[in-house]
Amino acid sequence: MTENIKDPCISVCQYDDEEICLGCRRTKTEAKSWWRMTEEEKLNVLKNIETRSSSAANNYNHYV
């Protein structure tokens, strides 16, 4: 049942040069197709978000 996995959207919906959302860290394709994904596909996207989020944090280390 895919309704149990919450949509990670935080209503920012702005994309970087690689078409990754600055808010939820999904690709445009992942965001647009979220509602019709299987539970397994959604879990895969959530894993991808974790990876993208940790690498995105590293991109800003030079500002600190």
Number of C-alpha atoms within 10 A of each C-alpha: 6 15 9 7 12 8 13 16 13 9 10 10 15 13 16 10 6 8 13 20 21 17 14 21 26 25 18 16 10 16 18 11 10 18 12 10 14 14 15 10 14 21 14 11 20 18 12 14 19 13 12 16 16 10 11 13 9 10 10 9 8 6 5 4
